[in-house]
Amino acid sequence: MSVTEATRRLGIRTPIIQGPFGGGLSTFKLVATVSNAGGLGSFGAHVTPPDQIATLTREARAQTNQPFALNLWISDHDPGGLQLTQAEFDAVYRRFEPYFRELGVDKPERPQRYHQSYEAQIEALLEARPPVFSFVFGVPSPKIMAECKRRGIVTIGTATSIAEGRALDEAGVDLIVATGMEAGGHRVSFLGRAEDQLMGTFALTQIVAARVKAPVIAAGGIVDGRGVRAALALGAQAAQLGTAFLACEESGTTPEHRAILFSDQAQHTMLTRAFSGRLARGVRNRWTDEVAPTLRTIAPFPVQNWFMSRLRPAAVKAGRTDLVSLWAGQVAPNLKHRTAGALMDALIADLA
Ligand SMILES: Cc1cc2nc3c(=O)[nH]c(=O)nc-3n(C[C@H](O)[C@H](O)[C@H](O)COP(=O)(O)O)c2cc1C
């Protein structure tokens, strides 16, 4: 049962993928634990500067001799999110000002850019040649796809709809993640508004798997072996788990976030643009209650995300969970394991 078209293409032993975490929440320890156990560990690198991608890849290779993925976001800004005039910057700041004051954070200087450039990151990634390149929010250009093939880098794209699955398949992507709206983190749609692409994992996996040549990886709402088996029964060739690994002590999140994932608060997640400017699922807290209803005042990605990231260190230092993103998928209430080793052991035993 454990050998599938996905495990063959990826060169792994069990059809389990640790979903990448952007925003600095990935760790080498988590990647190595999963890859060494026979799954595919993934490192989210969308906030990594291009000149650090080679080091990052070397570090991952030093910790595991098994395949692992580096993950990038193809679209690095939404309309209006690339550059801001000082007046536009000040207007966004005014909306954040009460929270900056509350946390004792000074007004930041207007930056040159709000996010790393995908164009520069992908050049660095091609040079670094990780075993697997996974990506969201788009399809790489034919030139990049050809370079990946030439360099032996396996590609994994991500679809939130049938149309996105087809677009990835036509581009020759090696494997396709079908991610349902149950999933934690961003809704990574690239054809149409994310709000209009809200199919669940159960439906999406079946319909995408029936329409694409590439093996499908189901993501969203899976935390245990039973979920992985269900995904395989629906036509997936592997399952990608995010929230279940985020909750493990090897992930890069805070102990406070982890504690919330294991608490009753995790029963209440929502999709909102309030944290980053792009639609994403996290646990409801004061920030979502106060900012999500004022949708029209939320700045485009990555500007909203950048302002939140200025607040985050002070909020984390003060142990404040009311003003930070608490990413979580809908299935968080069923989380069981607190280490990635224990989670992998349980998943593998269940698939045996
Ligand atoms: C905190 C967090 C950050 C994430 N960041 C990324 C990312 O940068 N790139 C990506 O491809 N997927 C990202 N994801 C999605 C996961 O890799 C995975 O597909 C998803 O969490 C699966 O759904 P689940 O949370 O229900 O298990 C993220 C998920 C979370 C919870």
The ligand as an ORCA input file, in Angstrom:
! r2SCAN-3c Opt
* xyz 0 1
  C       1.595     27.788      8.993
  C       1.437     27.237      7.627
  C       2.225     27.739      6.605
  C       2.132     27.209      5.316
  N       2.942     27.697      4.335
  C       2.957     27.101      3.112
  C       3.884     27.518      2.125
  O       4.676     28.450      2.295
  N       3.864     26.844      0.946
  C       3.015     25.783      0.697
  O       3.087     25.178     -0.360
  N       2.096     25.412      1.617
  C       2.062     26.033      2.817
  N       1.162     25.620      3.761
  C       0.220     24.513      3.456
  C       0.748     23.180      4.007
  O       1.990     22.882      3.451
  C      -0.250     22.035      3.778
  O      -0.523     21.849      2.413
  C      -1.553     22.275      4.499
  O      -1.303     22.731      5.804
  C      -2.365     20.976      4.540
  O      -3.573     21.150      5.246
  P      -3.735     20.822      6.826
  O      -3.193     22.017      7.532
  O      -5.197     20.632      7.007
  O      -2.929     19.585      7.107
  C       1.207     26.164      5.051
  C       0.385     25.688      6.072
  C       0.495     26.202      7.349
  C      -0.397     25.635      8.444
*
